[in-house]
Amino acid sequence: MRRVDWRGVESFNELSDRQAIHALYECCTSRIWAIRVAAGRPFPDDEALFERADLILAELTESDLDEALDGHPRIGDRADNPSSASEQSGVTGADAAIIDELKKCNAEYENKFGHVYLVFANGRPAAELLAILKERMGNDPQTERRVMRMELGKINRRRLRVMLEPAVHYVDEEEGAHP
């Protein structure tokens, strides 16, 4: 979908409705979120897209939010998509004891709250993510739902920024890398 001549939000605005919804669904797996964000096109700039995405996220029903959570693997499990793999890169190579503790605490979290532990991981080390998980276990369900929605908003914004980037990045020629 993204071309070498991709121009960020301008190119995103030019996509067909179906292409735009698909691109947004790759950022957040709530169908209604993707449809409603796409309906806000054309966006004058990146910030307008981000604001629309945040507004629609805030308006999601609990079942729509659960649908969005279905697109996120457990922290410490093998990521099933490139975005999650990149975001959880700080967990890669973590000590086996920490990974085991993450798995145990993930299960406890899911038993208590009824959904996957969602956190803006973005390269954070496994030990930090485990500490956050343990801290959030003290939340009541309503508080945790609000925290989780805020974390999803951070993840969505990061994924939208990546979506808007050019399809090809050039590395400093001195390093000898090519597109």
Backbone as JSON Lines, residues from 0, in Angstrom:
{"i":0,"aa":"M","n":[0.82,-1.18,0.0],"ca":[0.0,0.0,0.0],"c":[0.87,1.25,0.0]}
{"i":1,"aa":"R","n":[1.88,1.3,0.9],"ca":[2.76,2.48,0.9],"c":[3.73,2.37,-0.26]}
{"i":2,"aa":"R","n":[3.87,3.46,-0.95],"ca":[4.73,3.51,-2.12],"c":[6.03,4.24,-1.77]}
{"i":3,"aa":"V","n":[6.99,4.11,-2.63],"ca":[8.26,4.81,-2.43],"c":[8.02,6.32,-2.36]}
{"i":4,"aa":"D","n":[7.01,6.82,-3.09],"ca":[6.74,8.26,-3.09],"c":[5.72,8.66,-2.01]}
{"i":5,"aa":"W","n":[5.56,7.84,-0.98],"ca":[4.61,8.08,0.11],"c":[4.9,9.42,0.76]}
{"i":6,"aa":"R","n":[3.86,10.22,0.97],"ca":[4.0,11.55,1.55],"c":[3.22,11.68,2.85]}
{"i":7,"aa":"G","n":[3.24,10.63,3.65],"ca":[2.6,10.68,4.95],"c":[1.1,10.88,4.89]}
{"i":8,"aa":"V","n":[0.62,11.85,5.67],"ca":[-0.83,12.05,5.78],"c":[-1.46,12.41,4.44]}
{"i":9,"aa":"E","n":[-0.71,13.09,3.58],"ca":[-1.25,13.41,2.24],"c":[-1.56,12.14,1.47]}
{"i":10,"aa":"S","n":[-0.63,11.21,1.46],"ca":[-0.85,9.93,0.77],"c":[-1.94,9.12,1.46]}
{"i":11,"aa":"F","n":[-1.96,9.15,2.8],"ca":[-3.01,8.44,3.53],"c":[-4.39,8.97,3.14]}
{"i":12,"aa":"N","n":[-4.51,10.28,2.99],"ca":[-5.78,10.88,2.59],"c":[-6.22,10.42,1.2]}
{"i":13,"aa":"E","n":[-5.26,10.09,0.33],"ca":[-5.56,9.69,-1.04],"c":[-5.97,8.23,-1.18]}
{"i":14,"aa":"L","n":[-5.79,7.43,-0.14],"ca":[-6.15,6.02,-0.21],"c":[-7.67,5.87,-0.37]}
{"i":15,"aa":"S","n":[-8.07,4.76,-0.95],"ca":[-9.5,4.46,-1.0],"c":[-9.97,4.22,0.43]}
{"i":16,"aa":"D","n":[-11.28,4.27,0.65],"ca":[-11.8,4.01,1.99],"c":[-11.34,2.65,2.49]}
{"i":17,"aa":"R","n":[-11.42,1.66,1.64],"ca":[-11.04,0.3,2.03],"c":[-9.55,0.24,2.41]}
{"i":18,"aa":"Q","n":[-8.69,0.88,1.63],"ca":[-7.25,0.88,1.93],"c":[-6.97,1.6,3.24]}
{"i":19,"aa":"A","n":[-7.64,2.73,3.46],"ca":[-7.42,3.51,4.68],"c":[-7.87,2.71,5.9]}
{"i":20,"aa":"I","n":[-9.03,2.07,5.81],"ca":[-9.53,1.27,6.92],"c":[-8.57,0.12,7.21]}
{"i":21,"aa":"H","n":[-8.09,-0.52,6.17],"ca":[-7.13,-1.61,6.34],"c":[-5.85,-1.12,7.04]}
{"i":22,"aa":"A","n":[-5.33,0.01,6.6],"ca":[-4.11,0.56,7.21],"c":[-4.35,0.89,8.68]}
{"i":23,"aa":"L","n":[-5.5,1.45,8.99],"ca":[-5.82,1.79,10.37],"c":[-6.04,0.54,11.22]}
{"i":24,"aa":"Y","n":[-6.67,-0.47,10.63],"ca":[-6.91,-1.72,11.35],"c":[-5.59,-2.39,11.74]}
{"i":25,"aa":"E","n":[-4.56,-2.18,10.93],"ca":[-3.24,-2.71,11.28],"c":[-2.65,-1.97,12.48]}
{"i":26,"aa":"C","n":[-3.12,-0.76,12.74],"ca":[-2.68,0.0,13.91],"c":[-3.47,-0.4,15.16]}
{"i":27,"aa":"C","n":[-4.76,-0.63,14.99],"ca":[-5.65,-0.96,16.1],"c":[-6.74,-1.88,15.57]}
{"i":28,"aa":"T","n":[-6.87,-3.06,16.16],"ca":[-7.77,-4.08,15.62],"c":[-9.23,-3.94,16.06]}
{"i":29,"aa":"S","n":[-9.65,-2.72,16.25],"ca":[-11.07,-2.44,16.44],"c":[-11.61,-1.97,15.08]}
{"i":30,"aa":"R","n":[-12.54,-2.74,14.53],"ca":[-13.11,-2.37,13.22],"c":[-13.77,-1.01,13.26]}
{"i":31,"aa":"I","n":[-14.57,-0.77,14.31],"ca":[-15.28,0.5,14.39],"c":[-14.3,1.67,14.52]}
{"i":32,"aa":"W","n":[-13.22,1.46,15.26],"ca":[-12.2,2.51,15.39],"c":[-11.62,2.84,14.02]}
{"i":33,"aa":"A","n":[-11.24,1.82,13.27],"ca":[-10.64,2.03,11.95],"c":[-11.62,2.73,11.01]}
{"i":34,"aa":"I","n":[-12.86,2.3,11.01],"ca":[-13.88,2.89,10.12],"c":[-14.12,4.35,10.49]}
{"i":35,"aa":"R","n":[-14.27,4.62,11.78],"ca":[-14.59,5.99,12.21],"c":[-13.39,6.93,12.07]}
{"i":36,"aa":"V","n":[-12.18,6.44,12.29],"ca":[-11.01,7.3,12.07],"c":[-10.89,7.61,10.57]}
{"i":37,"aa":"A","n":[-11.04,6.6,9.73],"ca":[-10.94,6.82,8.28],"c":[-12.0,7.8,7.79]}
{"i":38,"aa":"A","n":[-13.17,7.8,8.4],"ca":[-14.25,8.7,8.0],"c":[-13.9,10.17,8.25]}
{"i":39,"aa":"G","n":[-12.88,10.43,9.05],"ca":[-12.47,11.8,9.33],"c":[-11.58,12.41,8.27]}
{"i":40,"aa":"R","n":[-11.2,11.61,7.25],"ca":[-10.33,12.13,6.19],"c":[-11.09,13.14,5.35]}
{"i":41,"aa":"P","n":[-10.4,14.08,4.76],"ca":[-8.95,14.26,4.76],"c":[-8.47,15.0,6.02]}
{"i":42,"aa":"F","n":[-7.28,14.62,6.46],"ca":[-6.67,15.26,7.62],"c":[-5.68,16.31,7.13]}
{"i":43,"aa":"P","n":[-5.7,17.5,7.72],"ca":[-4.78,18.55,7.28],"c":[-3.33,18.26,7.67]}
{"i":44,"aa":"D","n":[-3.15,17.49,8.74],"ca":[-1.8,17.18,9.21],"c":[-1.84,15.96,10.13]}
{"i":45,"aa":"D","n":[-0.67,15.51,10.52],"ca":[-0.56,14.32,11.38],"c":[-1.33,14.51,12.68]}
{"i":46,"aa":"E","n":[-1.18,15.67,13.29],"ca":[-1.81,15.9,14.59],"c":[-3.33,15.78,14.51]}
{"i":47,"aa":"A","n":[-3.93,16.2,13.42],"ca":[-5.38,16.06,13.27],"c":[-5.77,14.58,13.23]}
{"i":48,"aa":"L","n":[-4.97,13.77,12.57],"ca":[-5.21,12.32,12.55],"c":[-5.08,11.75,13.96]}
{"i":49,"aa":"F","n":[-4.03,12.12,14.68],"ca":[-3.82,11.62,16.04],"c":[-4.98,12.02,16.96]}
{"i":50,"aa":"E","n":[-5.43,13.26,16.83],"ca":[-6.54,13.74,17.67],"c":[-7.82,12.98,17.37]}
{"i":51,"aa":"R","n":[-8.09,12.73,16.1],"ca":[-9.27,11.96,15.71],"c":[-9.17,10.53,16.27]}
{"i":52,"aa":"A","n":[-8.0,9.94,16.15],"ca":[-7.79,8.58,16.66],"c":[-8.03,8.53,18.17]}
{"i":53,"aa":"D","n":[-7.53,9.52,18.89],"ca":[-7.74,9.58,20.35],"c":[-9.22,9.75,20.69]}
{"i":54,"aa":"L","n":[-9.9,10.62,19.96],"ca":[-11.32,10.86,20.21],"c":[-12.13,9.59,19.99]}
{"i":55,"aa":"I","n":[-11.89,8.91,18.9],"ca":[-12.63,7.68,18.6],"c":[-12.31,6.61,19.65]}
{"i":56,"aa":"L","n":[-11.07,6.51,20.06],"ca":[-10.69,5.54,21.1],"c":[-11.47,5.82,22.38]}
{"i":57,"aa":"A","n":[-11.58,7.08,22.75],"ca":[-12.3,7.45,23.97],"c":[-13.78,7.09,23.89]}
{"i":58,"aa":"E","n":[-14.32,7.04,22.68],"ca":[-15.74,6.75,22.48],"c":[-16.05,5.26,22.3]}
{"i":59,"aa":"L","n":[-15.02,4.41,22.21],"ca":[-15.25,2.99,21.98],"c":[-16.05,2.37,23.12]}
{"i":60,"aa":"T","n":[-16.96,1.47,22.75],"ca":[-17.67,0.7,23.76],"c":[-16.7,-0.32,24.36]}
{"i":61,"aa":"E","n":[-17.1,-0.94,25.45],"ca":[-16.26,-1.95,26.07],"c":[-16.02,-3.13,25.12]}
{"i":62,"aa":"S","n":[-17.03,-3.54,24.36],"ca":[-16.82,-4.66,23.42],"c":[-15.9,-4.26,22.28]}
{"i":63,"aa":"D","n":[-15.98,-3.01,21.82],"ca":[-15.05,-2.53,20.79],"c":[-13.63,-2.51,21.34]}
{"i":64,"aa":"L","n":[-13.5,-2.12,22.58],"ca":[-12.19,-2.1,23.24],"c":[-11.63,-3.52,23.36]}
{"i":65,"aa":"D","n":[-12.49,-4.46,23.71],"ca":[-12.05,-5.86,23.78],"c":[-11.58,-6.36,22.41]}
{"i":66,"aa":"E","n":[-12.25,-5.94,21.36],"ca":[-11.83,-6.31,20.0],"c":[-10.43,-5.75,19.72]}
{"i":67,"aa":"A","n":[-10.17,-4.53,20.15],"ca":[-8.85,-3.93,19.97],"c":[-7.78,-4.71,20.73]}
{"i":68,"aa":"L","n":[-8.12,-5.18,21.91],"ca":[-7.17,-5.95,22.73],"c":[-6.81,-7.28,22.09]}
{"i":69,"aa":"D","n":[-7.72,-7.83,21.31],"ca":[-7.46,-9.11,20.65],"c":[-6.26,-9.04,19.71]}
{"i":70,"aa":"G","n":[-5.88,-7.86,19.29],"ca":[-4.75,-7.69,18.39],"c":[-3.41,-7.57,19.09]}
{"i":71,"aa":"H","n":[-3.39,-7.78,20.4],"ca":[-2.16,-7.61,21.18],"c":[-1.78,-8.91,21.88]}
{"i":72,"aa":"P","n":[-0.58,-9.42,21.6],"ca":[-0.13,-10.62,22.3],"c":[0.25,-10.28,23.74]}
{"i":73,"aa":"R","n":[0.32,-11.31,24.56],"ca":[0.78,-11.11,25.94],"c":[2.22,-10.63,25.93]}
{"i":74,"aa":"I","n":[2.53,-9.76,26.88],"ca":[3.91,-9.32,27.05],"c":[4.74,-10.55,27.43]}
{"i":75,"aa":"G","n":[5.81,-10.77,26.69],"ca":[6.68,-11.91,26.95],"c":[6.4,-13.1,26.05]}
{"i":76,"aa":"D","n":[5.21,-13.14,25.42],"ca":[4.92,-14.19,24.45],"c":[5.49,-13.78,23.1]}
{"i":77,"aa":"R","n":[5.59,-14.73,22.21],"ca":[6.09,-14.42,20.87],"c":[5.08,-13.53,20.16]}
{"i":78,"aa":"A","n":[5.54,-12.41,19.68],"ca":[4.68,-11.46,18.98],"c":[4.22,-12.05,17.66]}
{"i":79,"aa":"D","n":[2.97,-11.81,17.32],"ca":[2.4,-12.37,16.1],"c":[2.28,-11.36,14.97]}
{"i":80,"aa":"N","n":[2.86,-10.18,15.16],"ca":[2.85,-9.17,14.09],"c":[4.08,-8.28,14.25]}
{"i":81,"aa":"P","n":[4.52,-7.65,13.16],"ca":[5.75,-6.84,13.22],"c":[5.68,-5.68,14.21]}
{"i":82,"aa":"S","n":[4.51,-5.05,14.35],"ca":[4.4,-3.93,15.28],"c":[4.66,-4.38,16.72]}
{"i":83,"aa":"S","n":[4.0,-5.46,17.11],"ca":[4.18,-5.97,18.48],"c":[5.6,-6.45,18.71]}
{"i":84,"aa":"A","n":[6.19,-7.09,17.69],"ca":[7.57,-7.57,17.82],"c":[8.51,-6.4,18.07]}
{"i":85,"aa":"S","n":[8.33,-5.32,17.34],"ca":[9.17,-4.13,17.52],"c":[8.94,-3.51,18.9]}
{"i":86,"aa":"E","n":[7.69,-3.39,19.29],"ca":[7.35,-2.77,20.56],"c":[7.87,-3.58,21.76]}
{"i":87,"aa":"Q","n":[7.86,-4.9,21.62],"ca":[8.31,-5.76,22.72],"c":[9.78,-6.16,22.58]}
{"i":88,"aa":"S","n":[10.54,-5.46,21.78],"ca":[11.93,-5.82,21.55],"c":[12.76,-5.82,22.83]}
{"i":89,"aa":"G","n":[12.38,-5.04,23.81],"ca":[13.1,-4.99,25.08],"c":[12.96,-6.26,25.9]}
{"i":90,"aa":"V","n":[11.98,-7.09,25.55],"ca":[11.76,-8.35,26.26],"c":[12.65,-9.44,25.67]}
{"i":91,"aa":"T","n":[13.01,-9.29,24.4],"ca":[13.84,-10.28,23.73],"c":[15.16,-10.44,24.46]}
{"i":92,"aa":"G","n":[15.51,-11.67,24.74],"ca":[16.77,-11.95,25.41],"c":[16.75,-11.75,26.92]}
{"i":93,"aa":"A","n":[15.55,-11.48,27.47],"ca":[15.47,-11.28,28.92],"c":[15.74,-12.59,29.64]}
{"i":94,"aa":"D","n":[16.14,-12.46,30.88],"ca":[16.41,-13.62,31.73],"c":[15.18,-14.52,31.78]}
{"i":95,"aa":"A","n":[15.39,-15.84,31.71],"ca":[14.3,-16.81,31.69],"c":[13.42,-16.69,32.93]}
{"i":96,"aa":"A","n":[14.0,-16.38,34.07],"ca":[13.22,-16.24,35.3],"c":[12.23,-15.08,35.2]}
{"i":97,"aa":"I","n":[12.66,-13.98,34.57],"ca":[11.77,-12.83,34.4],"c":[10.65,-13.18,33.43]}
{"i":98,"aa":"I","n":[10.98,-13.86,32.35],"ca":[9.96,-14.27,31.38],"c":[8.95,-15.2,32.05]}
{"i":99,"aa":"D","n":[9.42,-16.13,32.84],"ca":[8.52,-17.04,33.56],"c":[7.6,-16.26,34.51]}
{"i":100,"aa":"E","n":[8.17,-15.3,35.21],"ca":[7.38,-14.48,36.13],"c":[6.36,-13.64,35.36]}
{"i":101,"aa":"L","n":[6.75,-13.12,34.2],"ca":[5.82,-12.37,33.35],"c":[4.64,-13.26,32.96]}
{"i":102,"aa":"K","n":[4.92,-14.48,32.54],"ca":[3.85,-15.4,32.14],"c":[2.91,-15.69,33.3]}
{"i":103,"aa":"K","n":[3.47,-15.92,34.48],"ca":[2.66,-16.19,35.68],"c":[1.79,-14.97,36.01]}
{"i":104,"aa":"C","n":[2.4,-13.8,36.01],"ca":[1.66,-12.58,36.34],"c":[0.65,-12.21,35.26]}
{"i":105,"aa":"N","n":[0.98,-12.49,34.0],"ca":[0.01,-12.26,32.92],"c":[-1.26,-13.06,33.18]}
{"i":106,"aa":"A","n":[-1.1,-14.32,33.56],"ca":[-2.26,-15.19,33.84],"c":[-3.07,-14.64,35.02]}
{"i":107,"aa":"E","n":[-2.38,-14.2,36.07],"ca":[-3.08,-13.64,37.23],"c":[-3.84,-12.38,36.84]}
{"i":108,"aa":"Y","n":[-3.2,-11.54,36.03],"ca":[-3.82,-10.3,35.56],"c":[-5.09,-10.63,34.77]}
{"i":109,"aa":"E","n":[-4.98,-11.55,33.83],"ca":[-6.13,-11.9,32.99],"c":[-7.26,-12.5,33.82]}
{"i":110,"aa":"N","n":[-6.92,-13.29,34.84],"ca":[-7.96,-13.83,35.73],"c":[-8.67,-12.72,36.49]}
{"i":111,"aa":"K","n":[-7.91,-11.71,36.91],"ca":[-8.5,-10.62,37.69],"c":[-9.31,-9.66,36.82]}
{"i":112,"aa":"F","n":[-8.75,-9.28,35.66],"ca":[-9.36,-8.23,34.86],"c":[-10.12,-8.71,33.62]}
{"i":113,"aa":"G","n":[-9.89,-9.95,33.2],"ca":[-10.63,-10.48,32.07],"c":[-10.12,-10.08,30.7]}
{"i":114,"aa":"H","n":[-8.92,-9.52,30.66],"ca":[-8.31,-9.15,29.39],"c":[-6.79,-9.15,29.52]}
{"i":115,"aa":"V","n":[-6.13,-9.11,28.38],"ca":[-4.68,-9.13,28.33],"c":[-4.1,-7.86,28.97]}
{"i":116,"aa":"Y","n":[-2.96,-8.01,29.62],"ca":[-2.21,-6.87,30.18],"c":[-1.66,-6.09,29.0]}
{"i":117,"aa":"L","n":[-2.07,-4.85,28.9],"ca":[-1.63,-4.0,27.8],"c":[-0.84,-2.83,28.37]}
{"i":118,"aa":"V","n":[0.35,-2.64,27.81],"ca":[1.22,-1.56,28.25],"c":[1.99,-1.06,27.03]}
{"i":119,"aa":"F","n":[2.3,0.21,27.02],"ca":[3.14,0.78,25.96],"c":[4.56,0.3,26.21]}
{"i":120,"aa":"A","n":[4.92,-0.82,25.59],"ca":[6.19,-1.48,25.85],"c":[7.35,-0.76,25.17]}
{"i":121,"aa":"N","n":[7.23,-0.48,23.91],"ca":[8.18,0.25,23.08],"c":[9.64,0.15,23.51]}
{"i":122,"aa":"G","n":[10.16,-1.08,23.52],"ca":[11.57,-1.3,23.81],"c":[11.94,-1.34,25.28]}
{"i":123,"aa":"R","n":[10.97,-1.18,26.17],"ca":[11.27,-1.23,27.6],"c":[11.71,-2.63,28.0]}
{"i":124,"aa":"P","n":[12.61,-2.75,28.95],"ca":[13.08,-4.07,29.36],"c":[12.0,-4.87,30.09]}
{"i":125,"aa":"A","n":[12.14,-6.19,30.02],"ca":[11.16,-7.09,30.62],"c":[10.96,-6.82,32.11]}
{"i":126,"aa":"A","n":[12.03,-6.55,32.83],"ca":[11.91,-6.32,34.27],"c":[11.04,-5.09,34.56]}
{"i":127,"aa":"E","n":[11.17,-4.05,33.76],"ca":[10.34,-2.85,33.95],"c":[8.88,-3.16,33.66]}
{"i":128,"aa":"L","n":[8.62,-3.91,32.58],"ca":[7.24,-4.26,32.23],"c":[6.61,-5.15,33.3]}
{"i":129,"aa":"L","n":[7.4,-6.02,33.89],"ca":[6.93,-6.88,34.97],"c":[6.58,-6.03,36.2]}
{"i":130,"aa":"A","n":[7.42,-5.08,36.52],"ca":[7.17,-4.21,37.67],"c":[5.88,-3.41,37.47]}
{"i":131,"aa":"I","n":[5.65,-2.91,36.25],"ca":[4.43,-2.17,35.95],"c":[3.22,-3.09,36.09]}
{"i":132,"aa":"L","n":[3.33,-4.31,35.59],"ca":[2.23,-5.28,35.68],"c":[1.87,-5.51,37.15]}
{"i":133,"aa":"K","n":[2.88,-5.75,37.96],"ca":[2.63,-6.02,39.39],"c":[1.98,-4.81,40.06]}
{"i":134,"aa":"E","n":[2.42,-3.63,39.71],"ca":[1.83,-2.41,40.28],"c":[0.36,-2.27,39.87]}
{"i":135,"aa":"R","n":[0.09,-2.54,38.61],"ca":[-1.29,-2.4,38.1],"c":[-2.23,-3.47,38.65]}
{"i":136,"aa":"M","n":[-1.7,-4.56,39.16],"ca":[-2.55,-5.58,39.78],"c":[-3.29,-5.01,40.99]}
{"i":137,"aa":"G","n":[-2.8,-3.94,41.57],"ca":[-3.46,-3.3,42.7],"c":[-4.64,-2.43,42.3]}
{"i":138,"aa":"N","n":[-4.83,-2.19,41.0],"ca":[-5.95,-1.37,40.54],"c":[-7.27,-2.12,40.66]}
{"i":139,"aa":"D","n":[-8.35,-1.36,40.85],"ca":[-9.68,-1.96,40.74],"c":[-10.0,-2.06,39.25]}
{"i":140,"aa":"P","n":[-10.99,-2.87,38.85],"ca":[-11.27,-3.07,37.42],"c":[-11.56,-1.79,36.64]}
{"i":141,"aa":"Q","n":[-12.28,-0.85,37.21],"ca":[-12.59,0.39,36.5],"c":[-11.34,1.23,36.26]}
{"i":142,"aa":"T","n":[-10.5,1.34,37.27],"ca":[-9.26,2.09,37.13],"c":[-8.37,1.43,36.09]}
{"i":143,"aa":"E","n":[-8.26,0.11,36.17],"ca":[-7.4,-0.6,35.22],"c":[-7.9,-0.45,33.79]}
{"i":144,"aa":"R","n":[-9.19,-0.43,33.61],"ca":[-9.76,-0.26,32.27],"c":[-9.37,1.12,31.72]}
{"i":145,"aa":"R","n":[-9.4,2.14,32.56],"ca":[-8.99,3.48,32.12],"c":[-7.5,3.52,31.78]}
{"i":146,"aa":"V","n":[-6.68,2.9,32.64],"ca":[-5.24,2.86,32.4],"c":[-4.96,2.12,31.09]}
{"i":147,"aa":"M","n":[-5.62,0.99,30.9],"ca":[-5.42,0.2,29.68],"c":[-5.81,1.0,28.44]}
{"i":148,"aa":"R","n":[-6.89,1.75,28.5],"ca":[-7.33,2.57,27.36],"c":[-6.27,3.63,27.05]}
{"i":149,"aa":"M","n":[-5.67,4.22,28.08],"ca":[-4.61,5.22,27.86],"c":[-3.39,4.57,27.22]}
{"i":150,"aa":"E","n":[-3.03,3.39,27.68],"ca":[-1.89,2.67,27.09],"c":[-2.18,2.33,25.62]}
{"i":151,"aa":"L","n":[-3.4,1.92,25.33],"ca":[-3.77,1.63,23.94],"c":[-3.65,2.89,23.08]}
{"i":152,"aa":"G","n":[-4.01,4.03,23.63],"ca":[-3.87,5.29,22.9],"c":[-2.41,5.58,22.55]}
{"i":153,"aa":"K","n":[-1.5,5.32,23.48],"ca":[-0.07,5.51,23.22],"c":[0.4,4.57,22.11]}
{"i":154,"aa":"I","n":[-0.03,3.32,22.19],"ca":[0.35,2.33,21.17],"c":[-0.2,2.75,19.81]}
{"i":155,"aa":"N","n":[-1.46,3.16,19.78],"ca":[-2.06,3.58,18.51],"c":[-1.31,4.76,17.9]}
{"i":156,"aa":"R","n":[-0.97,5.75,18.71],"ca":[-0.23,6.91,18.19],"c":[1.12,6.5,17.6]}
{"i":157,"aa":"R","n":[1.83,5.62,18.29],"ca":[3.12,5.17,17.77],"c":[2.92,4.46,16.43]}
{"i":158,"aa":"R","n":[1.92,3.58,16.38],"ca":[1.68,2.84,15.14],"c":[1.21,3.75,14.02]}
{"i":159,"aa":"L","n":[0.44,4.77,14.34],"ca":[0.03,5.74,13.31],"c":[1.26,6.5,12.78]}
{"i":160,"aa":"R","n":[2.17,6.89,13.68],"ca":[3.39,7.58,13.23],"c":[4.18,6.7,12.27]}
{"i":161,"aa":"V","n":[4.31,5.42,12.62],"ca":[5.03,4.48,11.74],"c":[4.29,4.35,10.41]}
{"i":162,"aa":"M","n":[2.96,4.27,10.45],"ca":[2.17,4.15,9.23],"c":[2.4,5.35,8.3]}
{"i":163,"aa":"L","n":[2.6,6.52,8.86],"ca":[2.77,7.72,8.06],"c":[4.18,7.88,7.49]}
{"i":164,"aa":"E","n":[5.14,7.12,8.01],"ca":[6.52,7.23,7.52],"c":[6.64,6.73,6.09]}
{"i":165,"aa":"P","n":[7.64,7.2,5.36],"ca":[7.87,6.69,4.0],"c":[8.13,5.18,4.02]}
{"i":166,"aa":"A","n":[7.78,4.51,2.94],"ca":[7.97,3.07,2.85],"c":[9.45,2.7,2.82]}
{"i":167,"aa":"V","n":[10.27,3.59,2.32],"ca":[11.7,3.32,2.2],"c":[12.45,4.39,2.99]}
{"i":168,"aa":"H","n":[13.34,3.94,3.84],"ca":[14.2,4.85,4.6],"c":[15.63,4.69,4.1]}
{"i":169,"aa":"Y","n":[16.29,5.81,3.95],"ca":[17.69,5.77,3.54],"c":[18.57,5.93,4.74]}
{"i":170,"aa":"V","n":[19.6,5.13,4.82],"ca":[20.57,5.2,5.89],"c":[21.75,6.02,5.37]}
{"i":171,"aa":"D","n":[22.42,6.67,6.26],"ca":[23.58,7.47,5.9],"c":[24.48,6.68,4.94]}
{"i":172,"aa":"E","n":[24.76,7.24,3.8],"ca":[25.55,6.54,2.78],"c":[26.93,6.15,3.27]}
{"i":173,"aa":"E","n":[27.44,6.88,4.27],"ca":[28.75,6.54,4.82],"c":[28.76,5.16,5.47]}
{"i":174,"aa":"E","n":[27.59,4.74,5.93],"ca":[27.5,3.43,6.55],"c":[27.41,2.32,5.49]}
{"i":175,"aa":"G","n":[27.25,2.73,4.25],"ca":[27.24,1.75,3.15],"c":[25.93,1.02,2.99]}
{"i":176,"aa":"A","n":[24.87,1.47,3.64],"ca":[23.58,0.79,3.51],"c":[22.8,1.39,2.36]}
{"i":177,"aa":"H","n":[21.98,0.59,1.77],"ca":[21.13,1.02,0.65],"c":[19.7,0.62,0.95]}
{"i":178,"aa":"P","n":[18.72,1.29,0.3],"ca":[17.32,0.98,0.56],"c":[16.96,-0.43,0.19]}
